[in-house]
């Protein structure tokens, strides 16, 4: 089983968001970066599939700045075999441009599976995986929460509103992973040491501007100060009155 | 061309509510661009009553593309048929729902057309002739305003944000139907087929789409206590769903499908009632676009009170049953 996992370096979800002086981007000073949490499910799934098959290779691919080497090392410490960094100064706002760069790298790689996290927790773009699938003309299932593979066929389950979709697909395929698919492992010290010696290929990459232009990054609207209606069950009638008469939601 | 295409959703031959929101968003863009709005639905056969309903929300024309394989979502068949329809129609913008289906479908169509996509937007507009959107990023801690410098501009709308607006001049929209040709290469499932949709509990609303969400966290103390939240949700007479924080989902008390937050669902209900939830940033990411937030928590310093419009400090096991009684009184 040869599996590619596309990963992204993202700010930790606990990050305090400070907008940079250009008014269009995150001020990265002091920000801690991590492996995108949804990508951890993808890395874990790739490792398990390879372990079950008893042979194969797990290749992690990241589009990002030089510092994303560290993110790739995290995946290598989990157990991936080698990494590829498509090095760019800045990840384009347009997901299709990111998809084009990744597809160019993956094309002809002979992968049985290409895995992504279902979305990145920084830009919430929610699109690069299925776009890569289209560009490579591969079958694709997104937000996979359960997966079975037998030979060249797979069955995946994905949550939809009010139910679960059971999707059959053929390999090779592109899948994006959701929470619930597995429990990602923590890199062990041995893995962290081993990761330092694993191959990591850095390729300077040019990405197009794309058709999405950032006009502004803004703080969310300030919710007007809430009020504590009162304490305990005695406050409930007043709450209901406010919901009816002031908020008008009942 | 300045037309806008609204891509609708049906399940079991009936339009899903989010379709009205998509038409409403498309109409807003259509008005700003000075164009007409076509509503497109893919189905195995006729979708009942849709033209009249959709006319009221702003569709000028309802187009049904039929194929035997379109009864359920067929990722490859749908994306192919929509991309072809968009190419032929020369639309200026295409609007999807950012539902489970829409978020899967829109990127495929965008890649086929070679144009950018903005997913899960909470606002749309037109500035100097270009479509602009606003989307929450960084767990809702910031909003990104983008210009889509391409035609067509593809966007998907966050559910429950674009409140359907019935127009005063409610007209019956023109309707048209076309069969998508062929077996294998046409509309058919091809390499990816939805075999079945296992329905959740009958009649249960999905947290992502319910107008009212009652969510519980660790403060509920044990799984059986979610019964009091189910009773509260039930008091709203079929308009409320029960959600859960990550902590209780990870503990196995509630299914992941109910989880609200960064690694769960993003919800924008009219009313969100957080019960026994402290309000970690990852939870806020999933519900801060709710119109009205109520928090019930025994800790007056819980962060949830910072985003709540109304709070009650107290023992949820006393407050919630009282609230259920009061809501029942309202709903008679």
HADDOCK unambig.tbl for C-alpha pairs under 7 A between the chains (distance, minus, plus):
assign (segid A and resid 14 and name CA) (segid B and resid 281 and name CA) 6.94 0.50 0.50
assign (segid A and resid 17 and name CA) (segid B and resid 141 and name CA) 6.44 0.50 0.50
assign (segid A and resid 94 and name CA) (segid B and resid 116 and name CA) 6.10 0.50 0.50
assign (segid A and resid 96 and name CA) (segid B and resid 111 and name CA) 6.77 0.50 0.50
assign (segid A and resid 96 and name CA) (segid B and resid 116 and name CA) 6.15 0.50 0.50
assign (segid A and resid 121 and name CA) (segid B and resid 138 and name CA) 6.29 0.50 0.50
assign (segid A and resid 121 and name CA) (segid B and resid 139 and name CA) 6.72 0.50 0.50
assign (segid A and resid 122 and name CA) (segid B and resid 137 and name CA) 5.98 0.50 0.50
assign (segid A and resid 122 and name CA) (segid B and resid 138 and name CA) 4.60 0.50 0.50
assign (segid A and resid 123 and name CA) (segid B and resid 137 and name CA) 5.16 0.50 0.50
assign (segid A and resid 123 and name CA) (segid B and resid 138 and name CA) 6.38 0.50 0.50
assign (segid A and resid 124 and name CA) (segid B and resid 137 and name CA) 5.92 0.50 0.50
assign (segid A and resid 125 and name CA) (segid B and resid 119 and name CA) 6.16 0.50 0.50
assign (segid A and resid 126 and name CA) (segid B and resid 119 and name CA) 6.82 0.50 0.50
assign (segid A and resid 127 and name CA) (segid B and resid 107 and name CA) 5.25 0.50 0.50
assign (segid A and resid 130 and name CA) (segid B and resid 107 and name CA) 6.07 0.50 0.50
assign (segid A and resid 130 and name CA) (segid B and resid 108 and name CA) 5.86 0.50 0.50
assign (segid A and resid 131 and name CA) (segid B and resid 107 and name CA) 5.61 0.50 0.50
assign (segid A and resid 131 and name CA) (segid B and resid 108 and name CA) 5.63 0.50 0.50
assign (segid A and resid 131 and name CA) (segid B and resid 111 and name CA) 5.29 0.50 0.50
assign (segid A and resid 134 and name CA) (segid B and resid 108 and name CA) 6.09 0.50 0.50
assign (segid A and resid 134 and name CA) (segid B and resid 111 and name CA) 6.18 0.50 0.50
assign (segid A and resid 134 and name CA) (segid B and resid 112 and name CA) 6.74 0.50 0.50
assign (segid A and resid 135 and name CA) (segid B and resid 111 and name CA) 6.73 0.50 0.50
assign (segid A and resid 139 and name CA) (segid B and resid 191 and name CA) 5.83 0.50 0.50
assign (segid A and resid 139 and name CA) (segid B and resid 192 and name CA) 6.08 0.50 0.50
assign (segid A and resid 142 and name CA) (segid B and resid 104 and name CA) 6.31 0.50 0.50
assign (segid A and resid 159 and name CA) (segid B and resid 257 and name CA) 6.90 0.50 0.50
assign (segid A and resid 160 and name CA) (segid B and resid 100 and name CA) 5.21 0.50 0.50
assign (segid A and resid 161 and name CA) (segid B and resid 100 and name CA) 6.79 0.50 0.50
assign (segid A and resid 161 and name CA) (segid B and resid 206 and name CA) 5.47 0.50 0.50
assign (segid A and resid 162 and name CA) (segid B and resid 199 and name CA) 6.13 0.50 0.50
assign (segid A and resid 162 and name CA) (segid B and resid 200 and name CA) 5.29 0.50 0.50
assign (segid A and resid 162 and name CA) (segid B and resid 205 and name CA) 6.43 0.50 0.50
assign (segid A and resid 162 and name CA) (segid B and resid 206 and name CA) 5.00 0.50 0.50
assign (segid A and resid 163 and name CA) (segid B and resid 197 and name CA) 6.37 0.50 0.50
assign (segid A and resid 163 and name CA) (segid B and resid 198 and name CA) 5.41 0.50 0.50
assign (segid A and resid 163 and name CA) (segid B and resid 199 and name CA) 4.22 0.50 0.50
assign (segid A and resid 163 and name CA) (segid B and resid 200 and name CA) 4.55 0.50 0.50
assign (segid A and resid 164 and name CA) (segid B and resid 197 and name CA) 5.51 0.50 0.50
assign (segid A and resid 164 and name CA) (segid B and resid 198 and name CA) 5.02 0.50 0.50
assign (segid A and resid 164 and name CA) (segid B and resid 199 and name CA) 6.45 0.50 0.50
assign (segid A and resid 165 and name CA) (segid B and resid 194 and name CA) 6.57 0.50 0.50
assign (segid A and resid 165 and name CA) (segid B and resid 196 and name CA) 6.00 0.50 0.50
assign (segid A and resid 165 and name CA) (segid B and resid 197 and name CA) 4.41 0.50 0.50
assign (segid A and resid 165 and name CA) (segid B and resid 198 and name CA) 6.25 0.50 0.50
assign (segid A and resid 166 and name CA) (segid B and resid 194 and name CA) 5.73 0.50 0.50
assign (segid A and resid 166 and name CA) (segid B and resid 195 and name CA) 5.54 0.50 0.50
assign (segid A and resid 166 and name CA) (segid B and resid 196 and name CA) 5.33 0.50 0.50
assign (segid A and resid 166 and name CA) (segid B and resid 197 and name CA) 6.10 0.50 0.50
assign (segid A and resid 167 and name CA) (segid B and resid 192 and name CA) 6.77 0.50 0.50
assign (segid A and resid 167 and name CA) (segid B and resid 193 and name CA) 5.49 0.50 0.50
assign (segid A and resid 167 and name CA) (segid B and resid 194 and name CA) 4.30 0.50 0.50
assign (segid A and resid 167 and name CA) (segid B and resid 195 and name CA) 5.61 0.50 0.50
assign (segid A and resid 168 and name CA) (segid B and resid 192 and name CA) 5.69 0.50 0.50
assign (segid A and resid 168 and name CA) (segid B and resid 193 and name CA) 5.16 0.50 0.50
assign (segid A and resid 168 and name CA) (segid B and resid 194 and name CA) 6.31 0.50 0.50
assign (segid A and resid 168 and name CA) (segid B and resid 195 and name CA) 6.56 0.50 0.50
assign (segid A and resid 169 and name CA) (segid B and resid 191 and name CA) 5.42 0.50 0.50
assign (segid A and resid 169 and name CA) (segid B and resid 192 and name CA) 4.45 0.50 0.50
assign (segid A and resid 169 and name CA) (segid B and resid 193 and name CA) 6.44 0.50 0.50
assign (segid A and resid 170 and name CA) (segid B and resid 191 and name CA) 5.68 0.50 0.50
assign (segid A and resid 170 and name CA) (segid B and resid 192 and name CA) 6.99 0.50 0.50
assign (segid A and resid 179 and name CA) (segid B and resid 263 and name CA) 6.64 0.50 0.50
assign (segid A and resid 211 and name CA) (segid B and resid 115 and name CA) 6.94 0.50 0.50
assign (segid A and resid 211 and name CA) (segid B and resid 116 and name CA) 5.61 0.50 0.50
assign (segid A and resid 211 and name CA) (segid B and resid 148 and name CA) 5.76 0.50 0.50
assign (segid A and resid 211 and name CA) (segid B and resid 149 and name CA) 4.81 0.50 0.50
assign (segid A and resid 211 and name CA) (segid B and resid 150 and name CA) 5.58 0.50 0.50
assign (segid A and resid 212 and name CA) (segid B and resid 116 and name CA) 6.37 0.50 0.50
assign (segid A and resid 212 and name CA) (segid B and resid 146 and name CA) 6.39 0.50 0.50
assign (segid A and resid 212 and name CA) (segid B and resid 147 and name CA) 5.75 0.50 0.50
assign (segid A and resid 212 and name CA) (segid B and resid 148 and name CA) 4.85 0.50 0.50
assign (segid A and resid 212 and name CA) (segid B and resid 149 and name CA) 6.02 0.50 0.50
assign (segid A and resid 213 and name CA) (segid B and resid 146 and name CA) 5.49 0.50 0.50
assign (segid A and resid 213 and name CA) (segid B and resid 147 and name CA) 5.03 0.50 0.50
assign (segid A and resid 213 and name CA) (segid B and resid 148 and name CA) 6.47 0.50 0.50
assign (segid A and resid 214 and name CA) (segid B and resid 145 and name CA) 6.13 0.50 0.50
assign (segid A and resid 214 and name CA) (segid B and resid 146 and name CA) 4.58 0.50 0.50
assign (segid A and resid 214 and name CA) (segid B and resid 147 and name CA) 6.40 0.50 0.50
assign (segid A and resid 215 and name CA) (segid B and resid 145 and name CA) 5.37 0.50 0.50
assign (segid A and resid 215 and name CA) (segid B and resid 146 and name CA) 5.27 0.50 0.50
assign (segid A and resid 215 and name CA) (segid B and resid 147 and name CA) 6.56 0.50 0.50
assign (segid A and resid 216 and name CA) (segid B and resid 144 and name CA) 5.92 0.50 0.50
assign (segid A and resid 216 and name CA) (segid B and resid 145 and name CA) 5.06 0.50 0.50
assign (segid A and resid 217 and name CA) (segid B and resid 142 and name CA) 6.60 0.50 0.50
assign (segid A and resid 217 and name CA) (segid B and resid 143 and name CA) 5.71 0.50 0.50
assign (segid A and resid 217 and name CA) (segid B and resid 144 and name CA) 4.59 0.50 0.50
assign (segid A and resid 217 and name CA) (segid B and resid 145 and name CA) 6.26 0.50 0.50
assign (segid A and resid 218 and name CA) (segid B and resid 142 and name CA) 5.52 0.50 0.50
assign (segid A and resid 218 and name CA) (segid B and resid 143 and name CA) 5.06 0.50 0.50
assign (segid A and resid 218 and name CA) (segid B and resid 144 and name CA) 6.30 0.50 0.50
assign (segid A and resid 219 and name CA) (segid B and resid 141 and name CA) 6.62 0.50 0.50
assign (segid A and resid 219 and name CA) (segid B and resid 142 and name CA) 4.58 0.50 0.50
assign (segid A and resid 219 and name CA) (segid B and resid 143 and name CA) 6.02 0.50 0.50
assign (segid A and resid 220 and name CA) (segid B and resid 141 and name CA) 6.19 0.50 0.50
assign (segid A and resid 220 and name CA) (segid B and resid 142 and name CA) 5.11 0.50 0.50
assign (segid A and resid 220 and name CA) (segid B and resid 143 and name CA) 5.68 0.50 0.50
assign (segid A and resid 223 and name CA) (segid B and resid 307 and name CA) 6.54 0.50 0.50
assign (segid A and resid 225 and name CA) (segid B and resid 309 and name CA) 6.79 0.50 0.50
assign (segid A and resid 226 and name CA) (segid B and resid 307 and name CA) 6.93 0.50 0.50
assign (segid A and resid 226 and name CA) (segid B and resid 308 and name CA) 5.50 0.50 0.50
assign (segid A and resid 226 and name CA) (segid B and resid 309 and name CA) 3.91 0.50 0.50
assign (segid A and resid 226 and name CA) (segid B and resid 310 and name CA) 5.50 0.50 0.50
assign (segid A and resid 227 and name CA) (segid B and resid 309 and name CA) 6.08 0.50 0.50
assign (segid A and resid 227 and name CA) (segid B and resid 310 and name CA) 5.10 0.50 0.50
assign (segid A and resid 227 and name CA) (segid B and resid 311 and name CA) 6.18 0.50 0.50
assign (segid A and resid 228 and name CA) (segid B and resid 310 and name CA) 5.75 0.50 0.50
assign (segid A and resid 228 and name CA) (segid B and resid 311 and name CA) 4.45 0.50 0.50
assign (segid A and resid 228 and name CA) (segid B and resid 312 and name CA) 5.77 0.50 0.50
assign (segid A and resid 229 and name CA) (segid B and resid 310 and name CA) 6.14 0.50 0.50
assign (segid A and resid 229 and name CA) (segid B and resid 311 and name CA) 5.61 0.50 0.50
assign (segid A and resid 229 and name CA) (segid B and resid 312 and name CA) 5.66 0.50 0.50
assign (segid A and resid 230 and name CA) (segid B and resid 312 and name CA) 5.36 0.50 0.50
assign (segid A and resid 230 and name CA) (segid B and resid 313 and name CA) 6.47 0.50 0.50
assign (segid A and resid 231 and name CA) (segid B and resid 312 and name CA) 5.51 0.50 0.50
assign (segid A and resid 231 and name CA) (segid B and resid 313 and name CA) 4.74 0.50 0.50
assign (segid A and resid 231 and name CA) (segid B and resid 314 and name CA) 5.38 0.50 0.50
assign (segid A and resid 232 and name CA) (segid B and resid 312 and name CA) 6.57 0.50 0.50
assign (segid A and resid 232 and name CA) (segid B and resid 313 and name CA) 6.07 0.50 0.50
assign (segid A and resid 232 and name CA) (segid B and resid 314 and name CA) 4.29 0.50 0.50
assign (segid A and resid 232 and name CA) (segid B and resid 315 and name CA) 6.22 0.50 0.50
assign (segid A and resid 232 and name CA) (segid B and resid 318 and name CA) 6.95 0.50 0.50
assign (segid A and resid 232 and name CA) (segid B and resid 319 and name CA) 5.80 0.50 0.50
assign (segid A and resid 233 and name CA) (segid B and resid 318 and name CA) 5.71 0.50 0.50
assign (segid A and resid 233 and name CA) (segid B and resid 319 and name CA) 4.30 0.50 0.50
assign (segid A and resid 233 and name CA) (segid B and resid 322 and name CA) 6.14 0.50 0.50
assign (segid A and resid 235 and name CA) (segid B and resid 312 and name CA) 6.84 0.50 0.50
assign (segid A and resid 236 and name CA) (segid B and resid 319 and name CA) 6.86 0.50 0.50
assign (segid A and resid 236 and name CA) (segid B and resid 322 and name CA) 6.73 0.50 0.50
assign (segid A and resid 236 and name CA) (segid B and resid 323 and name CA) 5.89 0.50 0.50
assign (segid A and resid 249 and name CA) (segid B and resid 270 and name CA) 6.74 0.50 0.50
assign (segid A and resid 249 and name CA) (segid B and resid 271 and name CA) 6.77 0.50 0.50
